[in-house]
Every structure is written in C-alpha cells, then in structure tokens.
Amino acid sequence: MLNALRLSFGTFTGIRVKAPVLVNRDLMGKALTLSFLPALLVSGGAWSAGYLAFRSTQSSLVAAVIVVGVEIMLTAGLHIDGLLDSADGMAAFSKSGRERALEIMKVGNSGPSAFATGFITLFLQVAALSMAIANGLSVNWIICGLMARLVVVLSCRVGAKPARPDGLGNPFIGSIGLLSLIGSVASYLVIIFILGVGQQYSRIVVAVLVSLIYGEVLKRVAEKRFGGLTGDFLGSFLEKTRTISLLILILSV
C-alpha cells in the first residue's frame, strides 16, 4: 500500500516523494485506485489558496485565477502539458497522419492549436470557477477535479492500449482490473457526493454522467485515430472533463 501511495503521489502531483521500492503493473493499477487521494490533496490545496485570496480581496475572479494557477503548480503542469500536446497531435493527424502526429506530441513544442486550446480551456475554467466562488460554491473545483481524475482511471482500465511502445503513460494504460476499478469508482463517487452536500444532487449526477460519457468519447476517438492512448491524451481528458463538469455545475447557480 505504501509503495502504491508513493507512486500515486509521485506520478499525479509535482510533490517530491520517496520512490517506490518495486514498480510493476500491479502496482500501477493500485496507484490508480488510490489516485483520489492526490486529487483531493492537489485540488484541496488549490481551493484553500483561492479561499484565502477571496477572503483577502473579495474578488472571485482573482481567487479563481489563483486556484487554477496553484493547481497547475501542484501538478507541475502535467495535465496542461498533455492538453497542449494532444491538441497539436490532433491537428497534425488530419494533415500528416498518425506517425507524424505522435512524433509532434512526443517533442512537445506547442503550436497554434495548443495555444488556442489551452487559452480557451483555462479561460473557461477561470470564468466558471469565478461564478461558483461568487455564489458560495467554490467546493465545485474539488468535485470537478475528482470527476476528471475518475475519467482518467476509467480510461486506464484493462483492455486499453498504448498508442506507442515508449510512451511515459504506458505502464498505467490498461493496468487497472475490474474489481479495482469498481472499488475506485465507488470511492470517487462517495467523496464527490459528500463534498456536494447542500447542493442539488441531481445537478451533480448529471455532471458525473456527462463527464464519464464525454471522457469515454474522447478515449474512443483517440484510440480510433491513434490506435491507443498516451499520457498526453490522459492529461487532455482530465482538463477537458474538469472544464465541462464545471460548466454544468454553474448552471445551477
């Protein structure tokens, strides 16, 4: 369990932890099962920074920018990097095909598609979160962070395949079995609904369902075009799902 926790925090956050003693595929699956813990720590830490900023400035916009910025800092930009790289990869696919697109994603030099996608995504996150903060619903940032991480866990279930043999995300892709997956989904949903106490549960249910369906569509599109997944795609799924779930939850404001 300790090794799985180390791997989970060391992979999904920018926090330095002691390396696991032994790393194998079984440990990768366990790390994914426990990934709700680093998700809580990172999104909770970002929320705390935003809370202090809001109390100090009374500006929901300033607080929202700080929350998004701290989240990126605590994850060392891992997910945003995936969002940008996959945007360039998808753009290159239509012009140059699969191999060239994978090469561009691996190099990671951001092009116009990456900048446009990153700007729009972050702008929507800040705008939606600002509305949530102004209406006393800032906890939605943590809720949506958990929904987004759950999509990544589901995308890494047994049967998922990597798009290239040397991808950094390969050890996790296809590593979580059915029983572990069921336990992980249950853990995520329990925490999400506990955090959502006082809100319209129907809205949270809709946000969860839309997020899971949207994540599955993104997964299948990536698999169809590239023959599998990469770590960049997983980061992209997370940021896109976080954004759409935030937008759904502010509809109740």
C-alpha positions as CSV (number, residue, x, y, z in Angstrom):
1,M,0.0,0.0,0.0
2,L,2.8,2.4,0.9
3,N,4.5,1.8,-2.5
4,A,1.2,2.4,-4.3
5,L,0.7,5.7,-2.4
6,R,4.2,6.8,-3.2
7,L,3.7,6.0,-6.9
8,S,0.3,7.7,-6.9
9,F,1.5,11.0,-5.4
10,G,4.8,10.9,-7.3
11,T,3.1,10.5,-10.6
12,F,0.0,12.6,-10.3
13,T,1.4,15.5,-8.4
14,G,4.5,17.7,-8.5
15,I,5.3,16.8,-4.9
16,R,8.5,15.0,-4.3
17,V,8.1,11.7,-2.5
18,K,10.3,8.7,-1.9
19,A,10.4,6.4,-4.9
20,P,8.6,3.0,-4.6
21,V,10.8,0.1,-3.7
22,L,9.3,-2.0,-6.6
23,V,7.4,-0.9,-9.6
24,N,5.3,-3.3,-11.6
25,R,2.0,-3.4,-13.5
26,D,0.0,-4.5,-10.4
27,L,1.4,-1.5,-8.5
28,M,0.4,0.8,-11.3
29,G,-3.2,-0.4,-11.0
30,K,-3.1,0.1,-7.2
31,A,-1.7,3.6,-7.7
32,L,-4.6,4.5,-10.0
33,T,-7.1,3.0,-7.5
34,L,-5.7,5.4,-4.8
35,S,-5.5,8.4,-7.2
36,F,-8.4,10.1,-5.4
37,L,-6.0,10.9,-2.6
38,P,-3.5,13.0,-4.6
39,A,-6.5,14.5,-6.4
40,L,-8.0,15.6,-3.1
41,L,-4.7,17.0,-1.9
42,V,-4.0,19.0,-5.1
43,S,-7.5,20.3,-5.7
44,G,-8.0,20.9,-2.0
45,G,-4.7,22.8,-1.7
46,A,-5.6,24.9,-4.7
47,W,-9.1,25.6,-3.2
48,S,-7.5,26.6,0.1
49,A,-5.3,29.2,-1.7
50,G,-8.3,30.5,-3.5
51,Y,-10.3,30.7,-0.3
52,L,-7.6,32.8,1.3
53,A,-7.4,35.0,-1.8
54,F,-11.1,35.6,-1.8
55,R,-11.2,36.5,1.9
56,S,-8.4,38.9,1.3
57,T,-9.5,40.6,-1.9
58,Q,-13.3,39.8,-2.1
59,S,-12.7,39.2,-5.8
60,S,-14.0,35.9,-7.1
61,L,-12.0,36.4,-10.4
62,V,-8.7,36.9,-8.6
63,A,-9.5,33.8,-6.4
64,A,-10.4,31.7,-9.4
65,V,-7.1,32.6,-11.2
66,I,-5.1,31.7,-8.1
67,V,-7.0,28.3,-7.7
68,V,-6.2,27.4,-11.4
69,G,-2.6,28.6,-11.1
70,V,-1.9,26.7,-7.8
71,E,-3.5,23.5,-9.3
72,I,-1.1,23.8,-12.2
73,M,1.8,24.4,-9.9
74,L,1.0,21.4,-7.6
75,T,0.8,19.1,-10.6
76,A,3.9,20.5,-12.2
77,G,1.9,21.4,-15.3
78,L,1.5,17.7,-16.1
79,H,-2.1,17.8,-17.3
80,I,-1.9,21.1,-19.1
81,D,1.1,19.8,-20.9
82,G,-1.0,16.8,-22.0
83,L,-3.8,19.1,-23.1
84,L,-1.5,21.2,-25.3
85,D,0.5,18.3,-26.8
86,S,-2.6,16.4,-27.7
87,A,-4.2,19.4,-29.3
88,D,-1.2,19.7,-31.6
89,G,-1.3,16.0,-32.2
90,M,-5.0,16.1,-33.2
91,A,-4.3,19.0,-35.5
92,A,-1.3,17.2,-37.1
93,F,-3.3,14.0,-37.6
94,S,-5.6,15.5,-40.1
95,K,-2.7,16.8,-42.2
96,S,0.2,14.4,-41.7
97,G,-1.2,11.2,-40.3
98,R,-0.7,9.1,-37.2
99,E,3.0,8.7,-37.0
100,R,3.8,12.4,-37.6
101,A,1.2,13.4,-35.0
102,L,2.7,11.1,-32.4
103,E,6.1,12.5,-33.1
104,I,4.9,16.0,-32.7
105,M,3.2,15.1,-29.4
106,K,6.4,13.5,-28.1
107,V,8.5,16.5,-29.0
108,G,6.0,18.8,-27.2
109,N,6.7,22.1,-29.0
110,S,3.4,24.0,-28.7
111,G,1.9,25.3,-31.9
112,P,-1.2,27.4,-32.6
113,S,-3.6,24.6,-31.9
114,A,-2.1,24.1,-28.5
115,F,-2.1,27.7,-27.6
116,A,-5.8,28.2,-28.7
117,T,-6.9,25.0,-26.9
118,G,-5.0,25.9,-23.7
119,F,-6.3,29.5,-23.7
120,I,-9.9,28.6,-24.2
121,T,-9.8,25.8,-21.6
122,L,-8.2,27.8,-18.9
123,F,-10.3,30.8,-19.6
124,L,-13.5,28.7,-19.3
125,Q,-12.2,27.2,-16.1
126,V,-11.5,30.6,-14.5
127,A,-14.8,32.0,-15.7
128,A,-16.9,29.1,-14.4
129,L,-15.0,28.9,-11.1
130,S,-15.3,32.6,-10.6
131,M,-19.1,32.3,-10.9
132,A,-19.0,29.3,-8.5
133,I,-16.9,31.2,-5.9
134,A,-19.2,34.3,-6.1
135,N,-22.2,32.1,-5.3
136,G,-20.5,30.2,-2.5
137,L,-19.9,27.0,-4.5
138,S,-16.1,27.0,-4.7
139,V,-16.0,23.4,-3.5
140,N,-17.1,22.5,-7.0
141,W,-13.4,22.9,-8.0
142,I,-12.6,19.9,-5.9
143,I,-15.6,17.9,-7.0
144,C,-14.8,18.5,-10.7
145,G,-11.2,17.6,-10.1
146,L,-12.3,14.2,-8.7
147,M,-14.7,13.7,-11.7
148,A,-11.8,14.5,-14.1
149,R,-9.4,12.1,-12.3
150,L,-12.1,9.4,-12.4
151,V,-12.2,9.7,-16.2
152,V,-8.5,9.0,-16.3
153,V,-8.9,6.0,-14.1
154,L,-11.6,4.6,-16.3
155,S,-9.6,5.3,-19.4
156,C,-6.8,3.1,-18.0
157,R,-8.9,0.0,-17.4
158,V,-7.9,-3.4,-18.7
159,G,-8.2,-3.5,-22.4
160,A,-6.9,0.0,-23.1
161,K,-3.7,0.0,-25.2
162,P,-0.9,2.5,-25.6
163,A,-0.5,4.3,-28.9
164,R,3.3,3.9,-29.0
165,P,5.7,1.5,-27.4
166,D,7.8,4.1,-25.5
167,G,5.1,6.4,-24.0
168,L,5.6,7.6,-20.5
169,G,2.0,6.8,-19.7
170,N,2.2,3.2,-21.0
171,P,2.7,1.5,-17.6
172,F,-0.7,2.9,-16.4
173,I,-2.7,2.3,-19.5
174,G,-4.6,-1.0,-19.2
175,S,-3.3,-1.6,-15.7
176,I,-6.5,-1.4,-13.5
177,G,-8.6,-4.5,-13.4
178,L,-12.4,-4.8,-13.0
179,L,-12.5,-5.3,-9.2
180,S,-10.1,-2.5,-8.5
181,L,-12.0,-0.3,-11.0
182,I,-15.3,-0.9,-9.2
183,G,-13.7,0.0,-5.8
184,S,-12.1,3.1,-7.2
185,V,-15.3,4.3,-8.9
186,A,-17.2,3.8,-5.6
187,S,-14.6,5.7,-3.6
188,Y,-14.7,8.6,-6.1
189,L,-18.5,8.8,-6.1
190,V,-18.8,8.7,-2.3
191,I,-16.3,11.5,-1.9
192,I,-17.9,13.6,-4.7
193,F,-21.4,13.3,-3.1
194,I,-20.1,14.0,0.4
195,L,-18.5,17.2,-0.9
196,G,-21.7,18.1,-2.7
197,V,-23.8,18.1,0.4
198,G,-26.1,21.2,0.3
199,Q,-26.1,21.3,-3.5
200,Q,-28.6,19.9,-5.9
201,Y,-27.6,16.2,-6.2
202,S,-29.5,15.9,-9.5
203,R,-27.1,18.5,-10.9
204,I,-24.0,16.6,-9.6
205,V,-25.4,13.4,-11.0
206,V,-25.8,15.0,-14.4
207,A,-22.3,16.4,-14.2
208,V,-20.9,12.9,-13.3
209,L,-22.8,11.2,-16.1
210,V,-21.8,13.8,-18.8
211,S,-18.2,13.7,-17.6
212,L,-18.0,9.9,-17.9
213,I,-19.7,9.8,-21.3
214,Y,-17.6,12.7,-22.6
215,G,-14.4,11.0,-21.3
216,E,-15.4,7.7,-23.0
217,V,-16.0,9.5,-26.3
218,L,-12.6,11.2,-26.0
219,K,-10.9,7.9,-25.3
220,R,-12.6,6.1,-28.3
221,V,-11.7,9.0,-30.6
222,A,-8.1,8.8,-29.6
223,E,-8.0,5.0,-29.9
224,K,-9.6,5.1,-33.3
225,R,-7.2,7.7,-34.7
226,F,-4.0,6.7,-33.0
227,G,-4.6,3.0,-32.2
228,G,-4.3,3.7,-28.4
229,L,-3.7,6.2,-25.7
230,T,-0.7,8.3,-24.5
231,G,0.0,10.1,-21.3
232,D,-0.8,13.3,-23.1
233,F,-4.2,12.1,-24.0
234,L,-4.9,11.2,-20.4
235,G,-3.9,14.8,-19.3
236,S,-6.1,16.2,-22.0
237,F,-9.1,14.1,-20.9
238,L,-8.7,15.3,-17.4
239,E,-8.6,19.0,-18.3
240,K,-11.4,18.8,-20.8
241,T,-13.6,16.9,-18.4
242,R,-12.9,19.2,-15.5
243,T,-14.0,22.1,-17.7
244,I,-17.2,20.6,-18.9
245,S,-18.2,19.5,-15.4
246,L,-17.5,23.0,-14.0
247,L,-19.7,24.5,-16.7
248,I,-22.6,22.0,-15.9
249,L,-22.4,22.8,-12.2
250,I,-22.6,26.5,-12.6
251,L,-25.9,26.1,-14.5
252,S,-27.5,25.6,-11.1
253,V,-26.3,28.9,-9.8
